[in-house]
């Protein structure tokens, strides 16, 4: 059976026509992808004019319903049901365009950024030291911050403010108007 060619698939031919016809006629700038079930729904319409109107709808052409119907055609009554079935089919996912194909950022968009707070104010629960010998400040709520240099005036119960600085760093401001570079440990 290796030498015998496979018979042509009519569904494939219809899909190729649906994709290529709008571009050949100058209808749309980009080809659209249409699911096979939607194409079969259009192919099931008996009336030529209604079937053409269904394909035009899939191609993105705006054709009035009055222009698509043939007066006195008995199959016109079944066309709205078939057109509704074609319209209710789930839309196929749009493929990436040629200029964004393969770009990770275009194919995997980031969620919108969350607005970050400019500062944090908290009460000091305890003061300690890290394994590296740096002073640590534990805030109520569990946030642990390590200071670059020690502050002998800072004690538990005081309220501190931590603000953002350049390049992702933070500065801890004490009630005695002293500032220290800090980094969050947990």
N, C-alpha and C positions, 0 to 999 in steps of 0.2 A: 504494500500500500504506500510505499515511499514515493513512487513516481507519479501517482495520480494527484492532480490538483484538487484542492478543497472547493466545494461550491460556494458561490458568493453569498454573503449574509445580507439579506435585505435591510435589516435593522442598522447595520453598519453603513450601508449606502445612504440611508435616510439621515443618519447622524452626520455623515460627511457633508451631505447637501445642506443640512440645516446650519452647519458651522461655516461652510464656504460661501453659500449663496449671498448672505448680507455683505460680505466683503467684496465679492465680485460685482454686485450691483451698486456698490458705493453707499450702502445703507448705514453701516456703522463703521467706526474707525477701528474697533477691536472685535475679534470674533468672540462669541459667547459660548459657554458650555451648556448643553441641554441634556437632561437625563433621558434615558431610553424609554422610561414609562411615560414621560410627557410626550415624546414623539409618537409612541404607540396610541396615546389618547387622541392625538390629532389625526393619526392615520385611520382611526376607527370611525371618523365622521364620514357619513355617506355623501353629503352634498359637496360638490366640488368647490363652490364659493365659500362655504363655511369651513371646509378643510383648509383652503388657502388662507382664510382669515385667521385660523388657528396658528398656522405656520408663520404668518406675518406677525402675529402677537408674540410668538416665541423669538422671532428675529428682532423684535423691538420696534417694528413699524407701527405707526398709529393709523389704523384703517377704521372708518366708521362702520358700525354694524349694518346700517341701511345700505351702504355701498356693497357690502359683502353678501347680502342675501339676494336670492333670485326670486322675483315674484312668482307665486304659483307653484313653488317647489315643495313637494310633500315631505321631504327629508329635513326641512328647516326646523321642525318641531323637536327633533332629536339633537340638533346641534348645540343648543344651550347646555344640555346635560354633559355632552362631551367636552365642551369648552370649559365648563365649571370643573370637570374632572382634571383637565389639563392645568387649570389655574390653581387647583388645590394641591398639586404635587409639590413636594418640598423642593426648594431651589437647590441646585447643585452648587457646591463650593466653587468660588471663582479661582482660577489658577493664577499664579503670580505672573505679572506682565514681564515682557522680555528684559526691560531695563532694571527690574528688581530681582530677577531669578538668581538664586544662590546667595543673596545677601542675607546674612543671619538676622540682622536688625529688622529687615522688611518681612521676613517669614516668621519671626518670633517677636511680635511687638511687645514692648514693656507696658506694664500697667501704669496708669497715670501716677505721677509722684504724689506722695502724701506730704502735705504742708507740715514742715517740722517746726517745733516751737523754737523761739529765739533764745529762751532762757528757762532755767529750772530753779525754783526756789524750794528749799527743804530744810527741815530741822535736823541737826546733827544728833544721831542716836548714840554713837560712840566714836572714839578716836583710838587708832591703833597703829600698827606698823606691818608692812608687808614682809615677805621672805627676803626681799632685796634690801630691806632697811629703810624704805621710804614710808612716810606717814600716810595712813589711810583714814578716810572719813566715811563712816557708815551712816547713811541718811535713813530717817524713818521711812518705811516702805521697802527697804532692802537694797537700795542702790549703794554700791561700794565704789568709792573713788580713791585713786592713789595720787598723792601730790608729789611734784618733783622735788620740792624742798619743804622742810618741816616748818610749822607755825606753832610756836609755844603758847600763843595767846588763844588759840582755838580750843574750845571745850564743848562737851556734850550739852545739848539744850539750846545752843545758839542757832540762828537761822542764817544759812549761807545761800548765795546765788551763784549758779553756774551758767556761764554764757558761752556761746560759740565764738571761736576765734578763727584765724586763717588756717587753711589747709587741713580742716577737720580736727583741729585741736580745740581744747576747752580751757576756760579760766574760771577758777573758783574764787569768788569775792567773799571776804569775811566781814563781820560787823565792825571790826577794828580797821576797816578800809585797807586791808592788805589783799594782794592778788597772787594767786599761785597757778602755775600750769598744772592741769589735772587730766587724768585719763580714767575712764570707767572700767572697772574690773568685772563687775556683774550687775 
